[in-house]
Amino acid sequence: MAATAAARGAASRSPLLLHHHHRLPQVPSGGGGSLRVGALGAGRDRRRRVRGGVRVFARYSSQAQDFSSRLQDRAGELPKLVEDLLQTSISTGPRGVFRMGQGIQVLLGVGGEWLNDFSKTANTSEGIPAQMRLGLLSPLYLRRLFERMGATYIKLGQFIASAPTFFPAEYVEEFQNCFDRAPPVPYSEIESILREELQRPLDSVYEYIDPVPIASASIAQVHGARLKSSQKDVVIKVLKPGIEDTLVADLNFIYLVARVLEFLSPELERTSLVAIIKDIKESMLEEVDFRKEAVNMEAFQRYIEAMGFDKQAKSPFVYQHCSTKRVLTMERLYGVPLTDLDSIRSLVPDPELTLVTALNVWFGSLISCESFHADVHAGNLWLLRDGRVGFIDFGIVGRISSRTWAAMEIFLASFATEDYNAMASALSEMGATGNDIDVDSFAKDLQKIFSSLQELDTEIIVAAARSSDATAVSANVVVDERQMNALFLDLVRVSESYGLKFPREFALLMKQLLYFDRYTRLLAPSMNMLRDERINITSSKQTRE
């Protein structure tokens, strides 16, 4: 936009575009006058076309000059850019060339689908649908492209879906459909990885390993097993072959593109594009290092024991002697998701107390644990057979700063009492950008958003919970998640209209609160989870930066 404004300014000052007063030719009376008038009109048209052409030429000439001058201004940064590109390319190695070939194939495939769909709609009376006008950059086709490019781009798509403070709403909504599903790797390859990682015969570690996986995603595959020494049931999470190399190659490519774009267009620096890509890269590479997940899991269990919750909650025990960077062996927990109301009633007399326990353990982790569980959907929050609440899968965790937590406490209290003015003030403090906020107007908009919580559909979850079909449960959990994300997107849209920008940790917190809101409507419909005296949301937070 700056380049366009500069071009317009230069164009308006260009001597080529100044208006000159031409003396009009005399039109004699009598015959043939009409022909001469017509000739005069044609002359005017020609002059208009010339002037229009001159304007276009001047505009693009000015833009080119402006672009060239900006490159000259940044010439001093060129050696650093070249060094960065070379180092990143070297660290990527030949895998980068192979991935580029795969990318071209996928691009051609999805591009062919777009052309086929485009040809069907181009000649219809409705015209070209909005989702097709951006070509492969439109949300639908970009999501398809990401899914077919595999692990890295699926994870990137899920990051987009979970970060409405960073990305446009239409992309966040579309990427809710970015499913992490992948065909299982043959057990022979999993067995080979286990031998390589554990460096000893598998029958000396495990009594048996079920060759049929429990689950298979883009990055990892999970198998049931039993330890030889203790006869304990375990699950083994194994990183799929070649995934780490693929992640490094893909993320390096994305980083290189971001670096070049920022160099060519300094305006992008204000969006912190490279910084965001670095954060995504660090987060994804942590996710494929199972030692980090093991640390998160053990820290959460230590917190449970330190707070005296060990008779009420549990996370899986990690077996370090058979866990590595690419293999995570952990205790197998047996239970049911918090959405399976009938099964919960068969295990405990009062489902409401189960929810109170889950809330107290999770809220306490915001205050007293190194990190909090940032993905408490129904697949990761269970009621175990012994009546305890099980927190599963610590691949995604969050850490909250003292400043955000201070504002969050006020937000939660105001949410519970429906004090929207206090809520608006808290959100303004959390997302402050130096702009003056009309708190009263903001409060009225927030009231409209949160009143829609009452309209969210709880029956979808109940129907899924009563089904014995695991696929049906999964599908309905996704539908419920879409509802929650739509509400959060409304909150982000309204907040951004007042100039607010929230930290990502706020998005993670809000998403978990909306999950708990769904569980409350199912297990304890008469309970206000933020005002109930049994639920402890305190300000005794340890100072952490």
N, C-alpha and C positions, 0 to 999 in steps of 0.2 A: 504494500500500500504506500509505503514511503517512496518507493521508486516511481509509482504512478503519479503521486502528488508532485514529485520533483519534475517528472516529465511534463505534467500539465503546466506547472509554473514556467518551465523553460519554453514550452510551446507558446504560451501567451505573450512572452517577451520577444519571441523570434521576429525579426524584420520581415521574414517571408510571409508572416501571417497577418501583418498590419493591413487594415482596410484602405484601399486607394479609391479616390473619387474619379470615376471615368465620366467624361462628357458623353451623354447619350447621343447617338446619331439622329439627325432630323428625319422625320418621317413625312414625306410629301403627301399632300392630299391627292386624291384621284385614284385611278386604277392602279392595282398592284400594291396598294397600301397594306392590304392584309398579308401579302407575301412578305413584305418587309418586316411587319410586326412579328410574323412567325420566325423570320430569320433572327430578329432581335431576341426572341424567347430562346431560340436554340443557342444563341451566343451566351445568354445568361446561364443556361444549363451547363455549357462547356466550362464557363468560368467557375461555376459551383463545383463541378467535378474536379477541376484543377486545384481549387482551394482545398476541397476535401482530401485529395491525394497528398497535397503539401502538408496538411495537418497530420495525416497518418504518418507520413514519412518523418516529419519533425518529431512526432511523439516517440516513435520507435527508435529514431536516431538518438534522441535525448535519453531514452531508457538504456540503450546500449552504452552510451557515454557514461551514464550514471553507474551502470553495472561495472564497466571497465575501471572507473575511478575507485569504486569500492574495493575491487580486487587489488588495485595498486596500493590502497591504504592498508590492506591486510597482507601485503607481500612479505612483511617481516615475520608473519606467523606461518608462512608456507613451509619453511624447513621443518618446523615442529610437526605440522600436519603430515608431511611426507614421511618423517621418521616414525610417527604413530602408525601410519598406514602400513609401512614396511614391517614394523615389529609385530603388528597384529596379523598380517598376512603370513609371516614366518611361523608364528605360534599356531596358526590354523593348519598349515601344512597341506599335503595333497588332498586331504579330506574335503577341503573347501572347493576344489575343482569338481570332485565327484558330486557334492551337494548342489553345486551350480547346475550341473547336468540334470539332476533330479528335479530341481526347481523349474528349469525350462520345460521339462516334460509336463509337470503339474500345471504350469502356467498355460501351456498350449491346451491342455485338457479342459481346464475351467474356462479359458477363453473361448473354446469351441462351444461350451454350454451357453455362455453369454450370447454369442453370435446366433446360436439356434433360437434361444428365447427371444432375442431382439428381433429376429426375422419374423417371428410369429406375432409380435405385438406392433411392429412398426407401421403396418398398414391398417390397423384396426381403428375404429371410430374413437375409442378411448385414448388413443395415443400411447406414447412410451411411458410405462410406469416409472414413478420417481426413483424406485430402488435400482433401476437399470441405467439411469442417465449418467452415472459416474463410472460406468464400465466395471472393470475388475476392482475398482476402489469403492464400489458401493458396498454397504454392510453385508448383504447376503452373499455376494460372490467372493468378498474378501474372507468371510467366515469359511466358505467352502475351500478356498485356497489354503487357509491355515490348517484345516482339518486334514487335508491330503498331504501337506508338507510334514506332518508327523509331530513328534513329541514337543519340540521347541515351540512351534507355532501354536499347538494346542494349549500349552501352558501360557503362552503369550496371550492367546484369546481368552483364557480364563482370567488372566490378570486384568485385561480390558473389561471383562464382565464384572469384576469385583472392585473396579476403581472408577466410579462415576465422577469423582472429583477431578480426574485427569482427562477423560475422553468424552466425545460427544454422545448425547443420550441415545441416538439411533444406533450407534455402534455398540454401546453397552447393552442395549436391549437385544440386538441381534446375536451378540456373542454369549448370551445366556444359553443359546442352543449349541454352543461349541462343546460337544461331548467328548470326553476322554475315554474312548473305547478303542481297543486294538486286538487283533487276533493273537491268541497265545503263542509264545515261543515254544517249540518242541522241548519236551522234558530233557532230552539228551543234551541240549545246549544249556539248560538251567543246571543240570548235573555237572557239566564241565565247568561252569562258573563257580559253583560251590566248591569243587575240588581245588580249583586254582586259588580261590580266596582263603579257604580254611587250611590248605596245605597239609591235609591228612585224609585218610580214608573216611568216606562219609559214614560207613557202617560203624566207625568208632565213635561217632558223634550222635547219630540219629538211629533210633530203633527202626524207623521206617519214614519215608517221605511219600506222600500221596502224589503220584505223577499228574493227576488232574488238578489244574489250578483252581483255587477258590475264586480268584479274580485276576483279570489281566487288563492293565491300562497301558498308556503309551510309554511310560518310563519304567514301570516295574511290574512284576508278576508275583502273586502270593500263593504259597502252597502250605497245606496242613502237614504236620509232622509230629513225631514223638521223640523226646530225648532218650538216649540209651541209658545214661547213668541214673537219672531221676525218674524216668518213665513219665515225665510231665508232657502234656499236650502243648504244642507250640505252633506258631505260624512263622513261615520264613518268607521275608520280603526280599526279592532278588532283582537287582538292576538288570534290565535287559541288555543283551550284547550290543556294543557299538553306540549306546545312547549318549554316553559322556562326550565321545568324539563328535557326534552329531550336534549336540548342544553347543559345544565350543565353536564349531565351524559356523553354525547358524547365528549364534549371538555375536560372534566377531564380525560377520557380514553385516548384521543389523547395526552394530556399533560403527563400522566404517561408513555406511550410508549416512548415519546421523552426523558423523564428524564432517563429512564432505558437505552435507546440506547446511550445517551451521557455518562452515567456512564461506560457502557461496552466498548465504543469506544470513547476515549477522542478526537480523530481526528474530530469527529462531532461537538465539541465545536466551532471549527473555522467557522462552517457554521451557528452558532447562531440559531440552530434548536429550542431549548427551548424558546429563546427570540421571534422567529417568531411565534411559537404556542401561546405564551402569548399575543402577539399583535393581532393575529387572534381572540383569545378568548375574549379579551377586546372589539374588534370591533363588534363581533357578539352579545355579550351581550348588547352592546349599542343599536344595531339595534332592539332588542326586548323590549327596554325601550322607549316607545313612548314619554316620557317626553323630552328625548334628541332630538328627531326629531322636537318636538314642539319648543324647544329652538333654533335649527338651523333655522327653518322657520321664527321665530319672529326676530332673529338677521338679517336675509337677508332682511326682510321687513323694519326694522329700517334703514338699510343701503340704501335701495331704497329711502326712504323718506328723509334721511339726505343729499343724493346726488342730490335731486331734480328730481329723475326718476319716481316719483309716478304717473305721467300722461302718462308714457311710458311703465311701467312694473309693475308686481304685483306677489306676492306669496300668497297662501291661508291664510286667517285669521284663527287663532286657537281659538276655543271656550273653554277656560280653565275650565269653570264651568261644562262641560261635557266631560272632557279629564282626563285620568289617565295614569298610567304606561302601562296599557294593552288596553286602548281605546283612540283613537285620533279622535276628532270631529273637522272638519275644513270646511271652506267655499268651496262650490262647484263652480268651475270655468267651464265656457263653452267656447269651442273654437275648433281649429283644429291644428294638428301637423304642424311643419314647413316644412314638406315634402308634404303637400297637396296643391300643387301650384294652382289648379283651385279654391279651396275654399278661399285661401288667396287672390287671385285676386278679388274675390267677396266681400271681407271685406275691403281691402285697395287698393288705386290706385297704390301704388308703393311698391311691395314686397321687393325691395332692401333696402328701409328705415327701414322696419321691421327687416331685418337682421342686419343693422347697429346698431339699438337700442339694439338688443339682444347681439351683440358683445361688445358694450360699457358698458352695465350693467354687463356682465360677467367679462370682463377684469377689470372693476372697483372693482369688489368684490375681485379680487386677491390682490388689493392694499389696500382697505379701509374696508373690512368686516372681521369679526372674522374667517370666513371659506368661501370656494367657493363651488358652486354646482359641484359635481364631477361625474354626470351621466346625461349629457344633450342630451341623445338620443331623438328621435322624440316623444316618449311617454311622455317625461317630459318637453318638450319645445314647447309651444303652442302660436299661435296667438289667442287672446281672441276676443269675439264678439265686444267688445268696442274698438278694435284696439290696445290694449296694449299687450305686450309680457308676457306670464305667465310662471313662473318657478315652477314646480310641483315636489313633492316627494323629501324630503331632508334626506332620509335614508342614503345616501352616500355623505359625504362632505370631502373636503381636507383642509389641513392647510399647508402653504408654509413658509419655513424658509427664512430669509433674504439672506443667502448665495446662496440658490438655486434660489431665485428670481433674484439676481444680475446676475447670469450666464444665467438665462432664458431670461432676457431682451436682452442680447447680442445675444443669440440664435435666438430670434424672429426677431431682426433687421437684422441679417445675413440671415435668412430664406427669409425675404422679398426682400432683395437685391441679393439673390443667391450668397452671399459671403461665400463659403464653408470653406475657411481657417479660417475665424472668427468663423464660426459655430463649426468647429473642436476644436478650442481653448476654446470656451465656454463649450462645452460638456466635454472636458478634465478637465476643472476646476470643473465642477459639479460632475463628477464621478471619481475624482482623487483618485488613490490608491498608489501614490508614485512612479509609474513607469514612465519612460521616454516615451513620445508618439511621434511617427513620424507624425507630424501634416499634412504635405503635402500629405502623403499616405492616412491618415484618411480622409482628405478633398475630395480626389478623390473618395473614397468609398462612402462618404456621397452624393456626386453629383449623383452617379449611383442610390442610393436609392431614393432620392427625385425627380429625373426625372420621376420615375414610378408613381408619383402622378397623372400625366396627363393621365395615362392609366386606372385609376380606373373608374368603371362603374357607371355613374350617372343615366342612363336610368332605372336601376332597381328601384330606388327610385321613379321616375316619374310614372312608371307603377303602383307602389303600391299606390301612392298618388291619382291616378285617379280611384282607385277601391273603391267601397263602402263596401267591405268585410273587416272587422276589422282584421280577421285572416290573410288575404293576406298581409295587411299592416305590421302586426307584423312579419310575416315570412320574408318579404323583408328587414325589418330593421335589422334582424339578419344577413342576407346575407351581407348587407352593413357593419355591424360591423365586420364580418369576414375579409372583404377586408382591413379594417383599421387596425385590429390587425395583419394581415399578414405583412403590411408595417412596423408597429412598431416593430414587431419581427425581421425584417431585420435590423432595426436600432440597436436593442439590441445586435443581433448576431455580427454585425460588431464592435460595441463599445466594447463588451467583448473580441473580438479578440485582441484589443489594451490594454486589462487589466483594462477597466473601469467598475465601478459598480455604477449604478444610484440609488438615493433614490426613494422610492415608489411614493412620491408626484410628481416626474417628470413624471412617467408613467401615473398618473392620469391627469396631465396637458396636456400631449401629446395626450392622448385619446380624451379629450374634443376639442382640437384644430383640430383634424382630423374629429370630428363630424361637427365642424363649417366649415371646408373645404368642406364637402359634401353639407351643406346648401348653401354655397357661389356658388358652381357650379350649383345649382338648381335655386336659387332666384336671383343671381347677377353674371352671368357667366363672365362678363367683369371686375369684381372688384377684386383687390388684397387686401384681408382683412387686411394684415399687413402693407400695404403702403398707404392705403386710408386715406386722411387727416381728414375725418369725424370720424375715429375710433381712440380713445385715448388710446394708450399704453404708459403710462408715467413712470417715475422713482420716482414719489412722494410717493413711498411706505413707510408707517409708519414702523418704526423699530419694528420687532417682532422676537423673537427667538423661 
